[in-house]
């Protein structure tokens, strides 16, 4: 459609503008269309952990309908609770643009303490776990105050946690306190206990993330310099970040003992890297500043169920780690594609 110019409206600029008006509208439409496609692609990638979890559960239920029962879901999902808790612990560290390579070992140590001291001498057991959590918070202060890379400190700490665990309990064993076992063996309105506990963990993590404290913690992950210039203490909030992480990791260790009714210092070793994979799958940025508690929970549950899925499909468990890696690589490739498309726009 051509523009109509009359009288004083007629000028060189007006004529040129009218001549290319349809092209500008076309470009605007293309930009809006591209932005719309980018939003759709990002939404799909953000939904990937939930879609993947739904597909895994659906396939397993079709292969074995008994899984759809309350007992079946609890049997399937309760072991995933420990990884979910470790993933939450890792998420807060990753939100500060760091990676914790000792979180699995710490969960293993707390599991040992729960099956030994907490069982035989509850007061000393509680004190030992609290001291461990405080030491975890102190690790955050050490990283910031001494400018030591977190990956170095947490890796070194992992050997300390493992060493203490071996000293307390050289071989697998011990027993879960009755009250701790009861914490994962109850029912409410006929719903799967495992689902309630996992949803509760996600809700607590999401609530912390929405609090002013969560905003500050993400701020240090996104732009630590700006936060310091605004008067916030990097060392103090690093301690808080690792304190929260330590609480979740300790809960993971206690859940390991409650679920397995015994303990093994090596029980949490595989969770360290799986927790990193879970938070990345859930939409958290390794560069820091972006956390997604609900997505990380979905990613953790999905990764925890892959081994069971392979078993249902009669595939050797030797492919478990490879399958988890392929899932992570595929999701990272999708995120990279979406980010690149948005950058081009």
C-alpha positions in Angstrom: 0.0 0.0 0.0 1.4 3.4 -1.1 1.4 6.5 1.1 -0.4 9.6 -0.1 1.5 12.9 0.3 -0.1 16.3 -0.3 0.9 19.9 0.1 3.6 20.6 2.7 4.0 16.9 3.3 5.9 16.6 0.0 9.6 16.6 0.7 12.6 14.5 -0.3 12.7 12.8 3.1 9.0 12.1 3.1 9.2 10.6 -0.4 12.1 8.3 0.5 10.4 7.2 3.7 7.1 6.4 2.0 9.0 4.5 -0.7 10.6 2.1 1.8 7.8 2.0 4.4 6.6 -1.4 3.2 10.2 -2.8 3.5 10.5 -1.5 7.1 7.2 -3.2 8.0 8.4 -6.4 6.4 11.7 -6.3 8.4 9.8 -5.6 11.6 7.5 -8.5 10.9 10.5 -10.8 10.3 12.2 -9.6 13.5 9.1 -10.2 15.5 8.7 -13.6 13.8 12.3 -14.5 14.6 11.9 -13.3 18.2 8.8 -15.4 18.5 10.6 -18.5 17.2 13.4 -17.8 19.6 11.0 -17.7 22.6 9.3 -20.9 21.5 12.7 -22.7 21.1 13.8 -21.4 24.6 10.5 -22.5 26.1 11.0 -26.0 24.6 14.5 -26.3 25.9 13.4 -25.1 29.4 10.7 -27.7 29.4 13.1 -30.5 28.3 13.8 -31.8 31.8 10.1 -32.1 32.5 9.3 -33.6 29.1 12.2 -36.1 29.5 11.0 -37.1 33.0 7.5 -37.6 31.7 8.7 -39.7 28.8 10.9 -41.9 31.1 8.0 -42.5 33.6 5.6 -43.2 30.8 7.9 -45.7 29.1 8.5 -47.5 32.4 4.8 -47.6 33.3 3.9 -49.0 29.9 6.6 -51.7 30.3 5.6 -52.5 33.8 2.2 -51.2 34.9 2.9 -52.0 38.5 5.2 -49.0 38.6 2.1 -46.7 38.4 1.0 -47.9 41.9 1.9 -46.0 45.1 4.3 -48.7 46.2 5.8 -48.9 42.7 6.4 -45.1 42.6 8.0 -45.1 46.0 10.2 -48.0 45.2 11.3 -46.2 42.0 11.6 -42.6 43.2 12.7 -42.8 46.8 16.4 -43.6 45.9 16.2 -40.4 43.7 15.6 -38.3 46.8 19.3 -38.3 47.7 20.4 -37.1 44.3 17.8 -34.4 44.4 19.1 -33.1 47.7 22.7 -33.2 46.4 21.7 -31.4 43.3 20.1 -28.6 45.4 23.4 -28.4 47.3 25.3 -28.1 44.1 22.9 -25.6 42.6 23.6 -22.9 45.1 27.4 -23.3 44.6 26.9 -23.2 40.8 24.7 -20.1 41.2 27.8 -18.4 42.6 29.7 -19.4 39.4 31.7 -22.2 41.2 31.6 -26.0 41.3 31.7 -28.1 44.4 33.7 -31.3 43.8 33.2 -32.5 47.4 29.5 -32.5 47.8 29.1 -36.2 47.2 31.9 -37.1 49.6 30.3 -34.9 52.3 26.9 -36.6 51.8 28.7 -39.9 52.2 30.4 -38.7 55.5 27.0 -37.6 56.9 25.6 -40.9 55.9 28.3 -42.7 57.9 27.8 -40.4 60.9 24.1 -41.1 60.8 24.5 -44.8 60.8 27.1 -44.8 63.6 27.3 -41.9 66.0 23.7 -40.7 65.4 22.5 -44.3 66.0 24.7 -45.1 69.1 25.1 -41.7 70.6 22.5 -39.3 69.2 23.8 -36.2 70.9 27.3 -36.7 69.6 25.9 -37.6 66.2 23.9 -34.4 65.9 26.9 -32.4 67.2 29.2 -34.0 64.6 26.8 -33.3 61.7 26.4 -29.6 62.8 30.1 -29.2 63.1 30.4 -30.7 59.6 27.9 -28.2 58.2 29.7 -25.3 59.9 33.0 -26.5 58.4 31.3 -26.5 55.0 30.3 -22.9 55.5 33.8 -22.1 56.6 35.0 -23.5 53.3 33.0 -20.8 51.5 34.8 -18.1 53.6 38.2 -19.6 52.8 37.5 -19.6 49.1 36.6 -15.9 49.1 38.9 -14.6 51.8 42.0 -16.3 50.3 41.0 -16.1 46.7 41.5 -19.8 46.2 39.6 -21.5 43.3 36.6 -23.3 44.6 37.4 -26.3 42.5 40.7 -26.7 44.4 39.3 -26.2 47.9 36.3 -28.5 47.4 38.4 -31.2 45.8 40.8 -31.1 48.7 37.9 -31.1 51.1 36.5 -34.2 49.5 39.5 -36.2 50.6 39.1 -34.8 54.1 35.4 -35.9 54.2 36.3 -39.3 52.8 39.2 -39.7 55.3 37.1 -38.9 58.3 34.4 -41.3 57.0 36.9 -44.2 56.7 38.2 -43.5 60.2 34.7 -43.7 61.6 33.5 -46.6 59.6 36.2 -48.5 57.5 33.7 -50.9 55.9 30.0 -50.5 55.0 27.6 -51.2 57.8 26.0 -49.4 60.7 22.2 -49.0 61.1 19.7 -46.3 60.6 18.1 -44.7 63.7 14.4 -45.6 63.9 13.3 -42.0 63.7 15.4 -41.4 60.6 13.9 -44.5 58.9 10.5 -43.3 59.9 11.2 -40.0 58.1 11.0 -41.8 54.7 8.4 -44.4 55.7 5.1 -42.7 56.2 2.0 -42.0 54.1 -0.3 -39.1 53.6 -3.7 -39.3 51.8 -2.5 -42.3 49.9 0.1 -40.3 48.0 3.6 -41.6 47.3 5.9 -40.5 50.1 8.8 -40.1 47.7 6.8 -37.7 45.5 5.8 -35.6 48.5 9.4 -35.4 49.8 10.8 -34.5 46.3 8.2 -31.8 45.8 8.9 -30.5 49.4 12.6 -30.2 48.6 11.8 -28.3 45.3 9.5 -26.0 47.2 12.0 -25.2 49.9 14.8 -24.5 47.3 12.4 -22.4 45.2 11.3 -20.4 48.3 15.0 -19.6 49.2 15.6 -18.6 45.6 12.7 -16.1 45.7 13.7 -14.6 49.0 15.9 -11.4 49.1 18.7 -13.7 50.2 18.4 -15.7 47.0 18.5 -12.5 44.9 21.7 -11.5 46.6 23.3 -14.9 46.2 22.4 -14.9 42.5 23.8 -11.3 42.2 27.2 -12.5 43.4 27.1 -15.2 40.7 26.1 -12.8 38.0 28.3 -9.8 38.9 30.3 -10.1 42.1 32.1 -6.8 41.5 28.9 -4.8 41.3 27.6 -6.5 44.5 30.8 -5.6 46.4 30.6 -2.1 45.2 27.1 -1.9 46.5 28.3 -2.7 50.0 27.6 -6.5 50.1 30.3 -8.7 51.7 31.5 -11.4 49.3 33.0 -13.5 52.1 29.9 -13.4 54.2 27.5 -14.5 51.5 29.9 -17.1 50.3 29.7 -18.6 53.8 25.9 -18.4 53.6 25.9 -20.0 50.2 28.0 -23.0 51.4 26.0 -23.2 54.6 22.8 -23.7 52.6 24.7 -26.2 50.4 26.0 -28.0 53.4 22.5 -28.3 54.9 21.1 -29.9 51.7 24.2 -32.2 51.4 23.8 -33.3 55.0 20.1 -34.0 54.4 21.2 -36.1 51.4 23.6 -38.1 53.5 20.9 -38.7 56.2 18.5 -39.8 53.4 21.0 -42.3 52.1 21.2 -43.9 55.5 17.4 -43.8 56.0 16.8 -45.4 52.6 19.5 -48.0 52.7 19.2 -48.6 56.4 23.0 -48.6 56.6 25.9 -46.5 55.3 28.9 -46.6 53.1 31.4 -43.7 52.8 31.5 -44.3 49.0 27.7 -44.1 48.6 27.7 -40.4 47.5 30.7 -40.4 45.2 28.8 -40.8 42.0 26.4 -37.9 43.0 29.1 -35.2 42.6 29.2 -35.1 38.8 25.6 -36.2 38.5 24.6 -33.2 40.6 26.4 -30.9 38.1 24.7 -32.6 35.2 21.3 -32.2 37.0 21.6 -28.5 37.6 22.8 -27.9 34.0 19.9 -30.0 32.7 17.5 -28.0 34.8 18.5 -24.7 33.3 21.1 -23.4 35.7 24.1 -21.5 34.2 27.5 -22.8 35.0 28.7 -19.2 34.6 26.5 -18.4 37.7 23.7 -16.0 38.3 20.9 -18.2 37.0 19.4 -21.1 39.1 16.3 -23.1 38.4 15.4 -25.2 41.5 12.3 -27.0 39.9 14.2 -27.7 36.7 17.2 -29.0 38.6 15.0 -31.4 40.6 13.4 -32.7 37.4 16.9 -33.2 35.9 18.1 -35.0 39.0 15.1 -37.4 39.0 15.5 -38.0 35.3 19.2 -38.9 35.7 18.4 -41.1 38.7 15.8 -43.1 36.7 17.9 -43.8 33.7 19.4 -46.9 35.3 15.9 -48.2 36.1 14.7 -47.4 32.6 17.6 -49.4 31.0 16.7 -52.3 33.3 13.0 -52.2 32.2 14.2 -52.2 28.6 16.6 -55.1 29.2 19.6 -53.0 28.4 22.8 -53.7 30.4 23.4 -51.3 33.3 26.9 -50.8 31.8 25.3 -48.2 29.5 23.9 -46.2 32.4 26.7 -43.6 32.6 26.9 -43.4 28.8 23.2 -42.7 28.5 23.3 -40.1 31.2 26.1 -38.4 29.3 24.3 -38.5 26.0 21.2 -36.9 27.6 23.3 -34.1 29.1 25.2 -33.5 25.8 22.0 -33.4 23.8 20.5 -30.8 26.2 23.6 -28.7 26.2 23.6 -28.7 22.4 20.0 -27.5 22.4 20.8 -24.7 24.9 23.8 -23.7 22.7 21.6 -23.6 19.6 19.0 -21.5 21.3 21.6 -19.0 22.7 23.3 -18.7 19.3 20.0 -18.0 17.5 19.1 -15.3 20.1 22.6 -13.8 19.6 22.1 -13.6 15.9 18.8 -11.9 16.4 
